[in-house]
Amino acid sequence: GLAVDATDADAMRAAAQSLLRQHGRIDLALYCAGHYRAMQATHFDLADAVRHQQINYVGALNLLDAVLPALLQQAAAGRPAHLSLVASVAGYRGLPNALAYGPTKAALINLAEVLYLDLHARGVGMSLVNPGFVDTPLTAQNTFHMPALITPEAAAQAIVAGWAKGTFEIHFPKRFTRLLKAMRLLPDGWYFGAVRRAVGV
């Protein structure tokens, strides 16, 4: 494996070129780098907010810069080519403590949708992964109850199953993500009220 800083565009480009020299192709490019720290408007931290942007979103743009030409070339030649971005259900709508994190995941969701429209007809597969709570070092810092928390192994199985089905949005665990999807449809007043009641603010 190659260790690379996702925020370093030159390093990402070099890593992609190294893989292409070694293997001749990139069948799947998955962006799964992430940064999370709880943040509220009462304790706004500009440096950390920008760090969220650089890792969670700009890093994904660096990946696109590094791999899109190869993926498009492969697809044009009838060879496998797939791009997948890991966002989060935190990008569906605004959530408490997600002042820095949520907007970056919302941006990734929009980015994946635009990429699907651009790439699907050109033969490049595109998928979006929106997990709920997964037991990782990032979620371990949360002090609140995380409903439907799953293991990294279960998350990986759900992602692979989604790829196998050709699903655009792979979201899990369904018992949690379907509820959040339904809440996206609520009028603003109902949504804000429901979230406040749920978290006690």
Biotite code that builds the C-alpha atoms (Angstrom):
import biotite.structure as struc

atoms = struc.array([
    struc.Atom([0.000, 0.000, 0.000], chain_id="A", res_id=1, res_name="GLY", atom_name="CA", element="C"),
    struc.Atom([0.946, 3.615, -0.489], chain_id="A", res_id=2, res_name="LEU", atom_name="CA", element="C"),
    struc.Atom([0.650, 6.118, 2.342], chain_id="A", res_id=3, res_name="ALA", atom_name="CA", element="C"),
    struc.Atom([-0.420, 9.493, 1.014], chain_id="A", res_id=4, res_name="VAL", atom_name="CA", element="C"),
    struc.Atom([-1.669, 12.819, 2.392], chain_id="A", res_id=5, res_name="ASP", atom_name="CA", element="C"),
    struc.Atom([-5.048, 13.420, 0.752], chain_id="A", res_id=6, res_name="ALA", atom_name="CA", element="C"),
    struc.Atom([-4.635, 17.184, 1.150], chain_id="A", res_id=7, res_name="THR", atom_name="CA", element="C"),
    struc.Atom([-1.463, 17.137, -0.981], chain_id="A", res_id=8, res_name="ASP", atom_name="CA", element="C"),
    struc.Atom([-2.535, 17.234, -4.630], chain_id="A", res_id=9, res_name="ALA", atom_name="CA", element="C"),
    struc.Atom([0.976, 16.493, -5.922], chain_id="A", res_id=10, res_name="ASP", atom_name="CA", element="C"),
    struc.Atom([1.300, 13.476, -3.632], chain_id="A", res_id=11, res_name="ALA", atom_name="CA", element="C"),
    struc.Atom([-2.086, 12.156, -4.754], chain_id="A", res_id=12, res_name="MET", atom_name="CA", element="C"),
    struc.Atom([-1.076, 12.540, -8.397], chain_id="A", res_id=13, res_name="ARG", atom_name="CA", element="C"),
    struc.Atom([2.216, 10.766, -7.763], chain_id="A", res_id=14, res_name="ALA", atom_name="CA", element="C"),
    struc.Atom([0.476, 7.910, -5.936], chain_id="A", res_id=15, res_name="ALA", atom_name="CA", element="C"),
    struc.Atom([-1.994, 7.415, -8.786], chain_id="A", res_id=16, res_name="ALA", atom_name="CA", element="C"),
    struc.Atom([0.816, 7.404, -11.342], chain_id="A", res_id=17, res_name="GLN", atom_name="CA", element="C"),
    struc.Atom([2.741, 4.883, -9.257], chain_id="A", res_id=18, res_name="SER", atom_name="CA", element="C"),
    struc.Atom([-0.274, 2.563, -9.160], chain_id="A", res_id=19, res_name="LEU", atom_name="CA", element="C"),
    struc.Atom([-0.783, 2.935, -12.907], chain_id="A", res_id=20, res_name="LEU", atom_name="CA", element="C"),
    struc.Atom([2.868, 2.119, -13.598], chain_id="A", res_id=21, res_name="ARG", atom_name="CA", element="C"),
    struc.Atom([2.703, -0.906, -11.316], chain_id="A", res_id=22, res_name="GLN", atom_name="CA", element="C"),
    struc.Atom([-0.699, -2.320, -12.314], chain_id="A", res_id=23, res_name="HIS", atom_name="CA", element="C"),
    struc.Atom([-1.582, -0.616, -15.590], chain_id="A", res_id=24, res_name="GLY", atom_name="CA", element="C"),
    struc.Atom([-5.047, 0.424, -14.417], chain_id="A", res_id=25, res_name="ARG", atom_name="CA", element="C"),
    struc.Atom([-7.176, 1.625, -11.487], chain_id="A", res_id=26, res_name="ILE", atom_name="CA", element="C"),
    struc.Atom([-10.407, -0.361, -11.416], chain_id="A", res_id=27, res_name="ASP", atom_name="CA", element="C"),
    struc.Atom([-11.798, 1.345, -8.301], chain_id="A", res_id=28, res_name="LEU", atom_name="CA", element="C"),
    struc.Atom([-10.958, 4.670, -6.654], chain_id="A", res_id=29, res_name="ALA", atom_name="CA", element="C"),
    struc.Atom([-12.578, 5.088, -3.223], chain_id="A", res_id=30, res_name="LEU", atom_name="CA", element="C"),
    struc.Atom([-12.273, 8.316, -1.234], chain_id="A", res_id=31, res_name="TYR", atom_name="CA", element="C"),
    struc.Atom([-12.605, 7.472, 2.456], chain_id="A", res_id=32, res_name="CYS", atom_name="CA", element="C"),
    struc.Atom([-10.341, 10.004, 4.178], chain_id="A", res_id=33, res_name="ALA", atom_name="CA", element="C"),
    struc.Atom([-12.105, 11.992, 6.871], chain_id="A", res_id=34, res_name="GLY", atom_name="CA", element="C"),
    struc.Atom([-11.749, 14.390, 9.781], chain_id="A", res_id=35, res_name="HIS", atom_name="CA", element="C"),
    struc.Atom([-14.309, 15.039, 12.504], chain_id="A", res_id=36, res_name="TYR", atom_name="CA", element="C"),
    struc.Atom([-14.480, 17.149, 15.641], chain_id="A", res_id=37, res_name="ARG", atom_name="CA", element="C"),
    struc.Atom([-17.725, 18.273, 17.193], chain_id="A", res_id=38, res_name="ALA", atom_name="CA", element="C"),
    struc.Atom([-18.234, 22.014, 16.729], chain_id="A", res_id=39, res_name="MET", atom_name="CA", element="C"),
    struc.Atom([-20.959, 24.513, 17.586], chain_id="A", res_id=40, res_name="GLN", atom_name="CA", element="C"),
    struc.Atom([-21.356, 28.176, 16.675], chain_id="A", res_id=41, res_name="ALA", atom_name="CA", element="C"),
    struc.Atom([-20.640, 29.131, 20.288], chain_id="A", res_id=42, res_name="THR", atom_name="CA", element="C"),
    struc.Atom([-17.154, 27.604, 19.963], chain_id="A", res_id=43, res_name="HIS", atom_name="CA", element="C"),
    struc.Atom([-16.305, 28.280, 16.331], chain_id="A", res_id=44, res_name="PHE", atom_name="CA", element="C"),
    struc.Atom([-12.747, 27.304, 15.379], chain_id="A", res_id=45, res_name="ASP", atom_name="CA", element="C"),
    struc.Atom([-11.765, 28.600, 11.949], chain_id="A", res_id=46, res_name="LEU", atom_name="CA", element="C"),
    struc.Atom([-8.570, 26.555, 11.659], chain_id="A", res_id=47, res_name="ALA", atom_name="CA", element="C"),
    struc.Atom([-10.374, 23.313, 12.442], chain_id="A", res_id=48, res_name="ASP", atom_name="CA", element="C"),
    struc.Atom([-13.312, 24.185, 10.183], chain_id="A", res_id=49, res_name="ALA", atom_name="CA", element="C"),
    struc.Atom([-10.858, 24.687, 7.318], chain_id="A", res_id=50, res_name="VAL", atom_name="CA", element="C"),
    struc.Atom([-9.125, 21.408, 8.226], chain_id="A", res_id=51, res_name="ARG", atom_name="CA", element="C"),
    struc.Atom([-12.484, 19.648, 7.804], chain_id="A", res_id=52, res_name="HIS", atom_name="CA", element="C"),
    struc.Atom([-12.808, 21.231, 4.361], chain_id="A", res_id=53, res_name="GLN", atom_name="CA", element="C"),
    struc.Atom([-9.283, 20.309, 3.291], chain_id="A", res_id=54, res_name="GLN", atom_name="CA", element="C"),
    struc.Atom([-9.515, 16.650, 4.321], chain_id="A", res_id=55, res_name="ILE", atom_name="CA", element="C"),
    struc.Atom([-13.179, 15.829, 3.773], chain_id="A", res_id=56, res_name="ASN", atom_name="CA", element="C"),
    struc.Atom([-13.829, 17.748, 0.562], chain_id="A", res_id=57, res_name="TYR", atom_name="CA", element="C"),
    struc.Atom([-10.710, 19.173, -1.070], chain_id="A", res_id=58, res_name="VAL", atom_name="CA", element="C"),
    struc.Atom([-9.011, 15.801, -0.629], chain_id="A", res_id=59, res_name="GLY", atom_name="CA", element="C"),
    struc.Atom([-11.762, 14.275, -2.759], chain_id="A", res_id=60, res_name="ALA", atom_name="CA", element="C"),
    struc.Atom([-11.096, 16.893, -5.445], chain_id="A", res_id=61, res_name="LEU", atom_name="CA", element="C"),
    struc.Atom([-7.419, 15.951, -5.299], chain_id="A", res_id=62, res_name="ASN", atom_name="CA", element="C"),
    struc.Atom([-8.405, 12.335, -5.921], chain_id="A", res_id=63, res_name="LEU", atom_name="CA", element="C"),
    struc.Atom([-10.501, 13.365, -8.936], chain_id="A", res_id=64, res_name="LEU", atom_name="CA", element="C"),
    struc.Atom([-7.552, 15.279, -10.347], chain_id="A", res_id=65, res_name="ASP", atom_name="CA", element="C"),
    struc.Atom([-5.326, 12.243, -9.868], chain_id="A", res_id=66, res_name="ALA", atom_name="CA", element="C"),
    struc.Atom([-7.532, 9.470, -11.252], chain_id="A", res_id=67, res_name="VAL", atom_name="CA", element="C"),
    struc.Atom([-10.264, 10.817, -13.544], chain_id="A", res_id=68, res_name="LEU", atom_name="CA", element="C"),
    struc.Atom([-8.158, 10.803, -16.734], chain_id="A", res_id=69, res_name="PRO", atom_name="CA", element="C"),
    struc.Atom([-7.228, 7.140, -16.196], chain_id="A", res_id=70, res_name="ALA", atom_name="CA", element="C"),
    struc.Atom([-10.778, 6.115, -15.308], chain_id="A", res_id=71, res_name="LEU", atom_name="CA", element="C"),
    struc.Atom([-12.223, 7.836, -18.372], chain_id="A", res_id=72, res_name="LEU", atom_name="CA", element="C"),
    struc.Atom([-9.572, 6.290, -20.622], chain_id="A", res_id=73, res_name="GLN", atom_name="CA", element="C"),
    struc.Atom([-10.255, 2.828, -19.214], chain_id="A", res_id=74, res_name="GLN", atom_name="CA", element="C"),
    struc.Atom([-14.014, 3.205, -19.619], chain_id="A", res_id=75, res_name="ALA", atom_name="CA", element="C"),
    struc.Atom([-13.591, 4.355, -23.220], chain_id="A", res_id=76, res_name="ALA", atom_name="CA", element="C"),
    struc.Atom([-11.627, 1.161, -23.851], chain_id="A", res_id=77, res_name="ALA", atom_name="CA", element="C"),
    struc.Atom([-14.384, -0.944, -22.268], chain_id="A", res_id=78, res_name="GLY", atom_name="CA", element="C"),
    struc.Atom([-12.412, -1.723, -19.112], chain_id="A", res_id=79, res_name="ARG", atom_name="CA", element="C"),
    struc.Atom([-13.689, -1.504, -15.503], chain_id="A", res_id=80, res_name="PRO", atom_name="CA", element="C"),
    struc.Atom([-13.583, 1.958, -13.965], chain_id="A", res_id=81, res_name="ALA", atom_name="CA", element="C"),
    struc.Atom([-15.415, 3.003, -10.813], chain_id="A", res_id=82, res_name="HIS", atom_name="CA", element="C"),
    struc.Atom([-15.270, 6.001, -8.494], chain_id="A", res_id=83, res_name="LEU", atom_name="CA", element="C"),
    struc.Atom([-16.809, 6.037, -5.022], chain_id="A", res_id=84, res_name="SER", atom_name="CA", element="C"),
    struc.Atom([-16.999, 8.809, -2.412], chain_id="A", res_id=85, res_name="LEU", atom_name="CA", element="C"),
    struc.Atom([-17.689, 8.255, 1.287], chain_id="A", res_id=86, res_name="VAL", atom_name="CA", element="C"),
    struc.Atom([-19.857, 11.062, 2.666], chain_id="A", res_id=87, res_name="ALA", atom_name="CA", element="C"),
    struc.Atom([-22.247, 10.623, 5.614], chain_id="A", res_id=88, res_name="SER", atom_name="CA", element="C"),
    struc.Atom([-25.868, 10.896, 6.609], chain_id="A", res_id=89, res_name="VAL", atom_name="CA", element="C"),
    struc.Atom([-24.645, 14.003, 8.448], chain_id="A", res_id=90, res_name="ALA", atom_name="CA", element="C"),
    struc.Atom([-24.726, 15.658, 5.036], chain_id="A", res_id=91, res_name="GLY", atom_name="CA", element="C"),
    struc.Atom([-28.491, 15.139, 4.581], chain_id="A", res_id=92, res_name="TYR", atom_name="CA", element="C"),
    struc.Atom([-29.548, 18.070, 6.778], chain_id="A", res_id=93, res_name="ARG", atom_name="CA", element="C"),
    struc.Atom([-28.086, 20.211, 9.554], chain_id="A", res_id=94, res_name="GLY", atom_name="CA", element="C"),
    struc.Atom([-27.328, 18.400, 12.822], chain_id="A", res_id=95, res_name="LEU", atom_name="CA", element="C"),
    struc.Atom([-26.143, 19.594, 16.240], chain_id="A", res_id=96, res_name="PRO", atom_name="CA", element="C"),
    struc.Atom([-22.354, 19.623, 16.789], chain_id="A", res_id=97, res_name="ASN", atom_name="CA", element="C"),
    struc.Atom([-21.754, 19.241, 13.037], chain_id="A", res_id=98, res_name="ALA", atom_name="CA", element="C"),
    struc.Atom([-20.969, 22.866, 12.172], chain_id="A", res_id=99, res_name="LEU", atom_name="CA", element="C"),
    struc.Atom([-17.639, 21.932, 10.572], chain_id="A", res_id=100, res_name="ALA", atom_name="CA", element="C"),
    struc.Atom([-18.331, 18.322, 9.564], chain_id="A", res_id=101, res_name="TYR", atom_name="CA", element="C"),
    struc.Atom([-21.842, 18.390, 8.123], chain_id="A", res_id=102, res_name="GLY", atom_name="CA", element="C"),
    struc.Atom([-21.260, 20.939, 5.344], chain_id="A", res_id=103, res_name="PRO", atom_name="CA", element="C"),
    struc.Atom([-18.292, 18.969, 4.016], chain_id="A", res_id=104, res_name="THR", atom_name="CA", element="C"),
    struc.Atom([-20.404, 15.830, 3.767], chain_id="A", res_id=105, res_name="LYS", atom_name="CA", element="C"),
    struc.Atom([-23.259, 17.743, 2.107], chain_id="A", res_id=106, res_name="ALA", atom_name="CA", element="C"),
    struc.Atom([-20.722, 18.970, -0.447], chain_id="A", res_id=107, res_name="ALA", atom_name="CA", element="C"),
    struc.Atom([-19.568, 15.398, -1.123], chain_id="A", res_id=108, res_name="LEU", atom_name="CA", element="C"),
    struc.Atom([-23.160, 14.260, -1.658], chain_id="A", res_id=109, res_name="ILE", atom_name="CA", element="C"),
    struc.Atom([-23.730, 17.002, -4.226], chain_id="A", res_id=110, res_name="ASN", atom_name="CA", element="C"),
    struc.Atom([-20.359, 16.302, -5.842], chain_id="A", res_id=111, res_name="LEU", atom_name="CA", element="C"),
    struc.Atom([-21.182, 12.603, -6.232], chain_id="A", res_id=112, res_name="ALA", atom_name="CA", element="C"),
    struc.Atom([-24.544, 13.393, -7.833], chain_id="A", res_id=113, res_name="GLU", atom_name="CA", element="C"),
    struc.Atom([-22.931, 15.742, -10.354], chain_id="A", res_id=114, res_name="VAL", atom_name="CA", element="C"),
    struc.Atom([-20.204, 13.199, -11.090], chain_id="A", res_id=115, res_name="LEU", atom_name="CA", element="C"),
    struc.Atom([-22.828, 10.519, -11.730], chain_id="A", res_id=116, res_name="TYR", atom_name="CA", element="C"),
    struc.Atom([-24.483, 12.764, -14.309], chain_id="A", res_id=117, res_name="LEU", atom_name="CA", element="C"),
    struc.Atom([-21.122, 13.429, -15.983], chain_id="A", res_id=118, res_name="ASP", atom_name="CA", element="C"),
    struc.Atom([-19.627, 9.933, -15.813], chain_id="A", res_id=119, res_name="LEU", atom_name="CA", element="C"),
    struc.Atom([-22.407, 7.361, -16.112], chain_id="A", res_id=120, res_name="HIS", atom_name="CA", element="C"),
    struc.Atom([-22.946, 7.829, -19.841], chain_id="A", res_id=121, res_name="ALA", atom_name="CA", element="C"),
    struc.Atom([-19.175, 7.622, -20.329], chain_id="A", res_id=122, res_name="ARG", atom_name="CA", element="C"),
    struc.Atom([-18.981, 4.190, -18.722], chain_id="A", res_id=123, res_name="GLY", atom_name="CA", element="C"),
    struc.Atom([-17.415, 5.177, -15.419], chain_id="A", res_id=124, res_name="VAL", atom_name="CA", element="C"),
    struc.Atom([-19.331, 3.761, -12.461], chain_id="A", res_id=125, res_name="GLY", atom_name="CA", element="C"),
    struc.Atom([-20.116, 6.262, -9.702], chain_id="A", res_id=126, res_name="MET", atom_name="CA", element="C"),
    struc.Atom([-21.302, 5.544, -6.179], chain_id="A", res_id=127, res_name="SER", atom_name="CA", element="C"),
    struc.Atom([-21.929, 7.509, -3.009], chain_id="A", res_id=128, res_name="LEU", atom_name="CA", element="C"),
    struc.Atom([-21.521, 5.929, 0.432], chain_id="A", res_id=129, res_name="VAL", atom_name="CA", element="C"),
    struc.Atom([-23.551, 7.485, 3.277], chain_id="A", res_id=130, res_name="ASN", atom_name="CA", element="C"),
    struc.Atom([-22.897, 5.607, 6.514], chain_id="A", res_id=131, res_name="PRO", atom_name="CA", element="C"),
    struc.Atom([-24.654, 6.146, 9.796], chain_id="A", res_id=132, res_name="GLY", atom_name="CA", element="C"),
    struc.Atom([-22.593, 5.678, 12.954], chain_id="A", res_id=133, res_name="PHE", atom_name="CA", element="C"),
    struc.Atom([-19.618, 3.348, 12.494], chain_id="A", res_id=134, res_name="VAL", atom_name="CA", element="C"),
    struc.Atom([-17.382, 2.389, 15.423], chain_id="A", res_id=135, res_name="ASP", atom_name="CA", element="C"),
    struc.Atom([-14.154, 4.176, 14.453], chain_id="A", res_id=136, res_name="THR", atom_name="CA", element="C"),
    struc.Atom([-11.642, 6.442, 16.225], chain_id="A", res_id=137, res_name="PRO", atom_name="CA", element="C"),
    struc.Atom([-13.593, 9.438, 14.867], chain_id="A", res_id=138, res_name="LEU", atom_name="CA", element="C"),
    struc.Atom([-16.926, 8.393, 16.404], chain_id="A", res_id=139, res_name="THR", atom_name="CA", element="C"),
    struc.Atom([-15.203, 7.222, 19.604], chain_id="A", res_id=140, res_name="ALA", atom_name="CA", element="C"),
    struc.Atom([-14.875, 10.878, 20.647], chain_id="A", res_id=141, res_name="GLN", atom_name="CA", element="C"),
    struc.Atom([-18.670, 11.321, 20.720], chain_id="A", res_id=142, res_name="ASN", atom_name="CA", element="C"),
    struc.Atom([-20.121, 11.620, 24.207], chain_id="A", res_id=143, res_name="THR", atom_name="CA", element="C"),
    struc.Atom([-23.731, 11.017, 23.162], chain_id="A", res_id=144, res_name="PHE", atom_name="CA", element="C"),
    struc.Atom([-25.582, 7.781, 22.412], chain_id="A", res_id=145, res_name="HIS", atom_name="CA", element="C"),
    struc.Atom([-25.059, 6.774, 18.786], chain_id="A", res_id=146, res_name="MET", atom_name="CA", element="C"),
    struc.Atom([-28.124, 4.899, 17.521], chain_id="A", res_id=147, res_name="PRO", atom_name="CA", element="C"),
    struc.Atom([-27.604, 1.812, 15.345], chain_id="A", res_id=148, res_name="ALA", atom_name="CA", element="C"),
    struc.Atom([-23.808, 1.899, 15.805], chain_id="A", res_id=149, res_name="LEU", atom_name="CA", element="C"),
    struc.Atom([-22.180, -0.747, 13.588], chain_id="A", res_id=150, res_name="ILE", atom_name="CA", element="C"),
    struc.Atom([-18.703, -2.254, 13.260], chain_id="A", res_id=151, res_name="THR", atom_name="CA", element="C"),
    struc.Atom([-16.260, -1.308, 10.496], chain_id="A", res_id=152, res_name="PRO", atom_name="CA", element="C"),
    struc.Atom([-16.565, -4.882, 9.205], chain_id="A", res_id=153, res_name="GLU", atom_name="CA", element="C"),
    struc.Atom([-20.345, -4.541, 8.828], chain_id="A", res_id=154, res_name="ALA", atom_name="CA", element="C"),
    struc.Atom([-19.861, -1.191, 7.075], chain_id="A", res_id=155, res_name="ALA", atom_name="CA", element="C"),
    struc.Atom([-17.351, -2.720, 4.657], chain_id="A", res_id=156, res_name="ALA", atom_name="CA", element="C"),
    struc.Atom([-19.747, -5.577, 3.856], chain_id="A", res_id=157, res_name="GLN", atom_name="CA", element="C"),
    struc.Atom([-22.556, -3.094, 3.149], chain_id="A", res_id=158, res_name="ALA", atom_name="CA", element="C"),
    struc.Atom([-20.316, -1.073, 0.820], chain_id="A", res_id=159, res_name="ILE", atom_name="CA", element="C"),
    struc.Atom([-19.145, -4.116, -1.137], chain_id="A", res_id=160, res_name="VAL", atom_name="CA", element="C"),
    struc.Atom([-22.733, -5.373, -1.420], chain_id="A", res_id=161, res_name="ALA", atom_name="CA", element="C"),
    struc.Atom([-23.813, -1.966, -2.760], chain_id="A", res_id=162, res_name="GLY", atom_name="CA", element="C"),
    struc.Atom([-21.041, -1.980, -5.345], chain_id="A", res_id=163, res_name="TRP", atom_name="CA", element="C"),
    struc.Atom([-22.040, -5.494, -6.424], chain_id="A", res_id=164, res_name="ALA", atom_name="CA", element="C"),
    struc.Atom([-25.648, -4.340, -6.962], chain_id="A", res_id=165, res_name="LYS", atom_name="CA", element="C"),
    struc.Atom([-24.596, -1.250, -8.910], chain_id="A", res_id=166, res_name="GLY", atom_name="CA", element="C"),
    struc.Atom([-26.347, 1.014, -6.402], chain_id="A", res_id=167, res_name="THR", atom_name="CA", element="C"),
    struc.Atom([-25.618, 4.745, -6.640], chain_id="A", res_id=168, res_name="PHE", atom_name="CA", element="C"),
    struc.Atom([-26.275, 5.632, -2.998], chain_id="A", res_id=169, res_name="GLU", atom_name="CA", element="C"),
    struc.Atom([-25.123, 3.002, -0.525], chain_id="A", res_id=170, res_name="ILE", atom_name="CA", element="C"),
    struc.Atom([-26.511, 3.924, 2.889], chain_id="A", res_id=171, res_name="HIS", atom_name="CA", element="C"),
    struc.Atom([-26.504, 1.882, 6.086], chain_id="A", res_id=172, res_name="PHE", atom_name="CA", element="C"),
    struc.Atom([-27.636, 0.683, 8.547], chain_id="A", res_id=173, res_name="PRO", atom_name="CA", element="C"),
    struc.Atom([-31.027, 0.953, 6.858], chain_id="A", res_id=174, res_name="LYS", atom_name="CA", element="C"),
    struc.Atom([-33.024, 1.022, 10.120], chain_id="A", res_id=175, res_name="ARG", atom_name="CA", element="C"),
    struc.Atom([-31.303, 4.340, 10.894], chain_id="A", res_id=176, res_name="PHE", atom_name="CA", element="C"),
    struc.Atom([-30.638, 5.869, 7.480], chain_id="A", res_id=177, res_name="THR", atom_name="CA", element="C"),
    struc.Atom([-34.203, 5.409, 6.235], chain_id="A", res_id=178, res_name="ARG", atom_name="CA", element="C"),
    struc.Atom([-35.442, 7.483, 9.182], chain_id="A", res_id=179, res_name="LEU", atom_name="CA", element="C"),
    struc.Atom([-32.999, 10.284, 8.374], chain_id="A", res_id=180, res_name="LEU", atom_name="CA", element="C"),
    struc.Atom([-33.982, 10.145, 4.715], chain_id="A", res_id=181, res_name="LYS", atom_name="CA", element="C"),
    struc.Atom([-37.622, 10.561, 5.686], chain_id="A", res_id=182, res_name="ALA", atom_name="CA", element="C"),
    struc.Atom([-36.711, 13.522, 7.900], chain_id="A", res_id=183, res_name="MET", atom_name="CA", element="C"),
    struc.Atom([-35.203, 15.289, 4.875], chain_id="A", res_id=184, res_name="ARG", atom_name="CA", element="C"),
    struc.Atom([-38.749, 15.674, 3.555], chain_id="A", res_id=185, res_name="LEU", atom_name="CA", element="C"),
    struc.Atom([-40.086, 17.451, 6.643], chain_id="A", res_id=186, res_name="LEU", atom_name="CA", element="C"),
    struc.Atom([-40.784, 21.198, 6.503], chain_id="A", res_id=187, res_name="PRO", atom_name="CA", element="C"),
    struc.Atom([-38.054, 23.196, 8.237], chain_id="A", res_id=188, res_name="ASP", atom_name="CA", element="C"),
    struc.Atom([-40.055, 23.952, 11.387], chain_id="A", res_id=189, res_name="GLY", atom_name="CA", element="C"),
    struc.Atom([-40.984, 20.310, 11.903], chain_id="A", res_id=190, res_name="TRP", atom_name="CA", element="C"),
    struc.Atom([-37.439, 19.153, 11.222], chain_id="A", res_id=191, res_name="TYR", atom_name="CA", element="C"),
    struc.Atom([-35.783, 21.637, 13.591], chain_id="A", res_id=192, res_name="PHE", atom_name="CA", element="C"),
    struc.Atom([-38.339, 20.854, 16.290], chain_id="A", res_id=193, res_name="GLY", atom_name="CA", element="C"),
    struc.Atom([-37.822, 17.101, 15.940], chain_id="A", res_id=194, res_name="ALA", atom_name="CA", element="C"),
    struc.Atom([-34.035, 17.411, 16.152], chain_id="A", res_id=195, res_name="VAL", atom_name="CA", element="C"),
    struc.Atom([-34.209, 19.712, 19.175], chain_id="A", res_id=196, res_name="ARG", atom_name="CA", element="C"),
    struc.Atom([-36.491, 17.284, 20.974], chain_id="A", res_id=197, res_name="ARG", atom_name="CA", element="C"),
    struc.Atom([-34.262, 14.342, 20.067], chain_id="A", res_id=198, res_name="ALA", atom_name="CA", element="C"),
    struc.Atom([-31.084, 15.912, 21.435], chain_id="A", res_id=199, res_name="VAL", atom_name="CA", element="C"),
    struc.Atom([-32.663, 17.963, 24.212], chain_id="A", res_id=200, res_name="GLY", atom_name="CA", element="C"),
    struc.Atom([-31.733, 21.474, 23.052], chain_id="A", res_id=201, res_name="VAL", atom_name="CA", element="C"),
])
